[in-house]
Amino acid sequence: MSDIRERQFWDEYMEAYEACLRATSTAHAPWYVVPADDKKNARLIVAQIVRDALGGLEMSYPKVTPERRQELEAIREKL
């Protein structure tokens, strides 16, 4: 019975939900709404979001100076 009673507040719940997303989702840290009623597709959607986010990062190995390379080689020999 409580679900039926709460249903009358659906519009307010949705308004609060959307306001929360608008207030906290940014281009730098976006929110994603993923339907969870189909686990297989939900996981595929999340995997694609993660893949796209990682692909958008401009990652590269750090530059190593010759001095630092020698230091690292010395450390490796001790291990």
SULPEUR-V548547 format. One record per pair of residues at least 4 apart in sequence whose ideal C-beta (glycine too) atoms are under 6 Angstrom apart, sorted by the first residue. I is the first residue (numbers start at 0). J is the second residue. If there is no record, write none. Layout:
i: (I | I)
j: (J | J)
//
This chain:
i: (8 | 20 | 20 | 24 | 24 | 31 | 33 | 33 | 33 | 35 | 63 | 63)
j: (12 | 24 | 30 | 29 | 30 | 48 | 41 | 44 | 45 | 41 | 67 | 68)
//
